[in-house]
Amino acid sequence: MSRFFGKTGRSLVGALVLGAAAFLNAAPARAAGEAIVLPETRFSFEGLFGTYDRGSLQRGFQVYKEVCAACHAMRQLSYRNLLEIGLSEEQVRNIAAQFQVVDGPNDVGEMFERPARLSDRFRRPFPNENAARAANNGAYPPDLSVMTKARANGADYVHALLTGYSDPPEGFTLMEGMNYNRYFPGNQIAMPNVLNPDQVEYADGTAATVEQMARDVTTFLAWAAEPEAEQRRRMGVRIILFLIVLGGLTYAVKRKVWADVKGH
């Protein structure tokens, strides 16, 4: 077997074995806890013909920029990607210019700061993980670039998490520095409730309720995780239509050929 798999294969098998062991060890702990049922939320981008609501995307980016970006990075996105959510190039340039990024070295070998450009990735709120943990009582705010893909039912999970804060029920012991959330595993989460009514002022006049802000930022995060989803779906529909037409033509040719054979 060693000869068959080789060094890379043995490493892969070892990783799979370790992963399986970790899963089996963790399974009893999950099974012992009470299952959390996420409320199902309907989004415009779901389904075969789903599309991203551009207005919701722009509002969601505003919520991310004004609320979430203080702790959470989105390093998979560049500022130029914002052109895809319906913002003009001038708007995106102005947004990017609000942030300072480190560049260099310059002619004398020193690093320097400059306003961000379209080609720059979203600026991180902290220079490294240790700084992020130090600013958040030891908790590390995860990167949100692919958050909706990193969780099962990702969009429903994010929306539920943002709207699931409440006072703990009677008899529930909440650890120091933690917050109660109905939809977080274990119901204790380090992240505080970050959404409050009218916390942002939407440019389009939409009422900034907690539900609306949660829906909008979830839509933005879902788009960020799969910005090519709409194009892929359109291509899929075209391929299905092509196969249907091709199947019809093939069947017609088959009928014609066998009609001639039977005639002879």
C-alpha positions in Angstrom: 0.0 0.0 0.0 2.9 2.3 0.7 4.1 1.9 -2.8 0.6 2.6 -4.2 -0.1 5.7 -2.3 3.4 7.2 -2.1 4.4 10.0 0.3 1.6 12.4 -0.7 -1.0 9.6 -0.5 0.2 8.5 3.0 0.0 12.1 4.2 -3.6 12.3 2.8 -4.6 9.1 4.5 -3.1 10.2 7.8 -5.0 13.5 7.6 -8.2 11.6 6.9 -7.6 9.3 9.8 -6.9 12.2 12.2 -10.0 14.1 10.9 -12.2 11.0 11.4 -10.8 10.6 14.9 -11.5 14.2 15.7 -15.0 13.9 14.3 -15.7 10.8 16.4 -14.3 12.4 19.5 -16.4 15.5 19.0 -19.6 13.7 18.1 -20.7 12.7 21.6 -20.4 16.4 22.7 -22.6 17.6 19.9 -25.0 14.7 20.4 -25.3 15.6 24.1 -26.3 19.1 23.3 -29.7 20.2 22.2 -30.2 20.6 18.5 -30.5 24.1 17.3 -33.1 24.7 14.6 -32.4 27.8 12.5 -35.4 29.8 11.3 -35.6 29.6 7.5 -35.2 33.0 5.8 -36.1 33.6 2.2 -33.4 35.4 0.2 -33.6 36.6 -3.4 -30.4 34.9 -4.3 -31.6 31.4 -3.5 -32.7 28.8 -6.1 -31.8 28.1 -9.7 -33.0 31.5 -10.9 -31.9 33.5 -7.8 -30.3 36.9 -8.2 -28.7 39.3 -5.7 -30.8 42.4 -4.9 -28.4 45.2 -5.7 -30.1 47.6 -3.3 -29.7 45.0 -0.5 -26.1 44.4 -1.5 -25.2 48.1 -1.2 -27.0 48.4 2.1 -25.3 45.2 3.3 -21.9 46.6 2.4 -22.8 49.8 4.4 -23.6 47.7 7.4 -20.4 45.8 7.1 -18.3 49.0 6.7 -20.0 50.9 9.5 -20.5 48.0 12.0 -18.7 44.8 11.2 -15.4 46.1 9.7 -14.3 47.3 13.1 -13.5 43.7 14.1 -13.9 41.4 11.0 -11.7 41.4 8.0 -12.7 40.4 4.4 -9.4 39.8 2.8 -10.7 37.9 -0.2 -12.3 41.0 -1.5 -10.7 43.9 -3.3 -12.3 47.4 -3.5 -12.8 47.0 -7.2 -15.2 44.0 -6.5 -17.7 46.6 -5.2 -18.3 47.6 -8.9 -20.2 44.4 -9.2 -22.8 45.4 -6.6 -23.9 48.4 -8.6 -21.6 51.1 -7.3 -20.0 53.5 -9.8 -16.2 53.6 -10.2 -16.2 57.1 -8.6 -18.1 55.8 -5.6 -15.8 52.9 -5.1 -12.7 55.1 -5.5 -14.1 57.4 -2.8 -14.8 54.4 -0.5 -11.3 53.0 -1.0 -9.6 56.4 -0.4 -11.2 56.5 3.1 -8.7 53.7 4.2 -4.9 53.8 4.6 -2.9 50.8 3.5 0.7 49.9 4.0 2.8 50.0 0.8 6.4 50.0 -0.1 9.3 49.9 0.2 10.0 53.4 -1.2 13.2 54.6 -2.7 14.9 54.6 0.7 13.6 51.1 1.6 10.9 52.2 4.0 7.3 51.1 4.2 4.7 53.9 4.0 1.0 54.4 4.2 -1.2 55.7 1.3 -4.9 55.9 0.5 -6.3 52.5 -0.8 -6.9 52.0 -4.5 -9.3 49.9 -6.4 -6.8 47.1 -6.7 -6.1 46.9 -3.0 -7.8 44.3 -0.8 -10.1 45.3 2.0 -8.0 46.7 4.8 -7.8 44.5 7.9 -9.0 46.0 11.2 -6.0 44.5 13.0 -2.4 43.9 11.8 -2.3 40.3 13.1 -4.2 37.7 15.0 -2.6 38.5 18.4 -3.6 42.1 18.1 -7.2 41.1 17.2 -7.4 38.8 20.2 -5.9 41.4 22.6 -8.6 43.9 21.5 -11.5 41.3 21.9 -10.7 39.7 25.3 -9.0 36.8 23.7 -11.6 36.0 21.1 -10.6 36.1 17.4 -13.1 37.7 15.1 -13.1 35.4 12.0 -12.6 36.7 8.4 -16.1 37.0 6.8 -15.1 36.6 3.2 -16.5 33.1 2.9 -18.5 32.9 6.2 -21.7 31.8 4.5 -19.9 28.9 2.8 -18.1 27.9 6.0 -21.3 27.1 7.8 -24.2 24.7 6.9 -27.1 26.8 5.7 -24.7 29.7 5.9 -27.1 32.5 5.0 -29.7 31.3 7.5 -27.1 30.8 10.1 -25.6 34.4 9.8 -29.1 36.0 9.8 -30.2 33.9 12.8 -27.1 34.7 14.7 -27.4 38.4 14.2 -31.1 38.4 15.3 -30.8 35.8 18.0 -29.6 37.9 20.9 -31.7 38.0 24.0 -31.6 37.8 27.8 -30.7 34.3 29.0 -33.6 32.2 30.3 -34.1 31.7 34.0 -31.5 29.2 35.4 -29.1 29.6 32.6 -25.5 30.3 33.7 -23.8 32.8 31.5 -20.0 32.9 31.7 -18.3 36.2 32.3 -17.7 38.2 29.1 -20.1 36.0 27.1 -23.5 36.9 25.5 -26.6 34.8 25.2 -27.7 33.9 21.6 -30.5 31.5 20.8 -28.9 30.2 17.7 -25.2 29.9 18.6 -24.0 26.4 19.7 -24.0 26.4 23.4 -26.0 29.7 23.4 -22.9 31.6 24.6 -21.0 33.8 22.2 -18.2 36.3 22.8 -19.4 38.7 20.1 -21.9 41.2 21.6 -25.1 42.2 20.0 -23.9 44.6 17.3 -27.1 45.6 15.6 -29.5 48.1 17.1 -32.5 49.9 15.4 -31.4 52.9 13.3 -27.7 52.1 13.9 -27.0 53.1 10.3 -28.7 55.6 8.0 -29.4 54.0 4.7 -28.7 56.3 1.7 -31.9 55.0 0.0 -34.1 55.8 2.9 -34.8 52.2 3.9 -35.7 51.8 7.6 -32.7 50.4 9.4 -34.5 47.8 11.6 -32.4 45.0 13.1 -34.1 42.5 10.8 -33.4 44.7 7.7 -29.8 45.2 8.6 -29.3 41.5 9.3 -30.9 40.6 6.0 -28.9 43.1 4.1 -25.5 42.2 5.5 -26.2 38.5 5.1 -27.0 39.2 1.5 -23.7 41.0 1.1 -21.7 38.2 2.8 -23.4 35.6 0.6 -22.4 37.5 -2.5 -18.9 38.0 -1.2 -18.5 34.2 -0.7 -19.8 33.5 -4.3 -19.6 36.6 -6.4 -19.8 34.5 -9.5 -23.0 32.7 -8.5 -25.3 34.6 -10.8 -23.0 34.1 -13.8 -22.7 30.4 -13.0 -26.5 30.0 -12.7 -27.1 31.8 -16.0 -24.6 29.5 -17.7 -26.3 26.5 -16.1 -29.7 27.5 -17.5 -28.2 28.0 -21.0 -26.6 24.5 -20.8 -29.9 22.9 -19.7 -31.8 24.6 -22.5 -29.1 23.6 -25.0 -29.3 19.9 -23.8 -33.1 20.0 -24.1 -32.9 21.3 -27.7 -30.1 18.8 -28.5 -32.1 16.0 -27.0 -35.1 17.0 -29.1 -33.0 17.1 -32.3 -31.4 13.7 -31.5 -34.8 12.1 -31.0 -36.1 13.6 -34.2 -33.1 12.3 -36.2 -33.5 8.9 -34.6 -37.2 8.8 -35.6 -36.3 9.7 -39.1 -33.5 7.2 -39.4 -35.6 4.3 -38.1 -38.6 5.3 -40.2 -36.3 4.9 -43.3 -35.0 1.6 -42.0 -38.5 0.2 -41.4 -39.6 1.5 -44.9 -37.0 -0.7 -46.5 
